[in-house]
Amino acid sequence: MKTVAAILLVVLFSSFNAPTDVKDVAINNTEATITLASFKLINDTGEKVSIYTGTGFVSLNNGSSTSITCNTGKEVRWAESGRKGDVIFKISSDHCGKTLKLSKLL
């Protein structure tokens, strides 16, 4: 009986690993903060355009804008009929928190 109780205590206490859990939570919170950053893209080309933002398709009238998540390394592409086209630019950390004009990125 003492052996069974000792085994149960060892199993119970070995399942608690606070330092690793706290470290994992801190890393996950940092990653979430980074991916929540965004930038604004304004269509100033004089034409209606369709783009792929790296996460979805957006149609922009002349003068309209969209907010794009700042996923660095993702490509913003032209889009036609729901298909990805040529690359317009790659998202970099320099874009985060800014307002960009599409004509300057062409």
C-alpha positions as CSV (number, residue, x, y, z in Angstrom):
1,M,0.0,0.0,0.0
2,K,2.9,2.4,0.8
3,T,4.4,1.6,-2.6
4,V,1.2,2.5,-4.4
5,A,0.9,5.8,-2.4
6,A,4.5,6.7,-3.2
7,I,4.1,6.0,-6.9
8,L,0.9,8.2,-7.0
9,L,2.8,11.0,-5.2
10,V,5.7,10.8,-7.7
11,V,3.3,10.8,-10.7
12,L,1.4,13.7,-9.2
13,F,4.4,15.9,-8.5
14,S,6.2,15.1,-11.7
15,S,3.2,16.5,-13.7
16,F,3.9,20.0,-12.2
17,N,6.6,21.8,-14.1
18,A,6.0,25.5,-13.4
19,P,9.2,27.0,-14.9
20,T,8.7,25.4,-18.3
21,D,5.0,26.3,-18.4
22,V,5.7,30.0,-17.4
23,K,8.4,30.2,-20.1
24,D,6.1,28.8,-22.8
25,V,3.4,31.3,-21.9
26,A,5.8,34.2,-22.1
27,I,7.1,33.1,-25.5
28,N,3.5,32.7,-26.8
29,N,2.5,36.1,-25.5
30,T,5.5,37.7,-27.2
31,E,4.7,36.0,-30.5
32,A,1.0,37.1,-30.3
33,T,2.1,40.7,-29.8
34,I,4.3,40.7,-32.9
35,T,1.7,39.2,-35.2
36,L,-0.9,41.7,-34.1
37,A,1.0,44.7,-35.6
38,S,-0.3,45.9,-38.9
39,F,0.1,48.6,-41.6
40,K,-2.3,50.5,-43.8
41,L,-2.1,50.3,-47.6
42,I,-3.8,53.0,-49.7
43,N,-4.7,52.5,-53.3
44,D,-3.6,55.7,-55.0
45,T,-3.1,54.2,-58.5
46,G,-6.2,55.7,-60.0
47,E,-7.7,52.3,-60.8
48,K,-9.6,49.6,-58.9
49,V,-7.2,46.8,-58.0
50,S,-7.4,43.4,-56.4
51,I,-4.5,42.1,-54.2
52,Y,-3.6,39.2,-52.1
53,T,-2.4,40.4,-48.7
54,G,-0.6,37.3,-47.7
55,T,-3.6,36.0,-45.8
56,G,-6.6,36.9,-48.0
57,F,-7.9,38.6,-51.1
58,V,-8.9,42.3,-51.1
59,S,-10.4,44.5,-53.8
60,L,-9.5,48.2,-53.4
61,N,-11.3,51.1,-55.2
62,N,-9.1,54.1,-56.1
63,G,-8.5,56.1,-52.8
64,S,-9.6,53.2,-50.5
65,S,-7.4,51.4,-48.1
66,T,-7.0,48.2,-46.2
67,S,-5.2,47.2,-43.0
68,I,-2.7,44.3,-43.5
69,T,-1.2,42.2,-40.7
70,C,2.5,42.7,-40.4
71,N,3.6,39.1,-41.1
72,T,7.2,39.8,-42.1
73,G,8.3,37.8,-45.1
74,K,4.8,37.3,-46.5
75,E,4.2,38.6,-50.1
76,V,1.6,41.0,-51.2
77,R,0.6,40.0,-54.7
78,W,-1.7,41.1,-57.5
79,A,-4.9,39.1,-57.7
80,E,-7.3,38.2,-60.5
81,S,-10.5,36.1,-60.1
82,G,-9.4,34.8,-56.7
83,R,-6.0,33.7,-57.9
84,K,-2.6,35.0,-56.8
85,G,-0.6,36.9,-59.3
86,D,2.8,38.6,-59.5
87,V,4.5,39.8,-56.3
88,I,4.1,43.5,-55.6
89,F,6.3,43.6,-52.5
90,K,7.4,41.5,-49.5
91,I,6.2,42.6,-46.0
92,S,9.1,43.8,-43.8
93,S,9.3,45.1,-40.3
94,D,9.8,48.6,-41.7
95,H,6.1,48.5,-42.9
96,C,4.7,47.9,-39.5
97,G,2.6,50.7,-38.0
98,K,2.9,52.9,-41.1
99,T,0.6,54.1,-43.9
100,L,1.9,53.1,-47.3
101,K,0.8,54.2,-50.8
102,L,0.5,51.4,-53.3
103,S,2.0,53.6,-56.1
104,K,5.2,53.9,-54.2
105,L,5.6,50.2,-53.9
106,L,5.2,49.4,-57.6
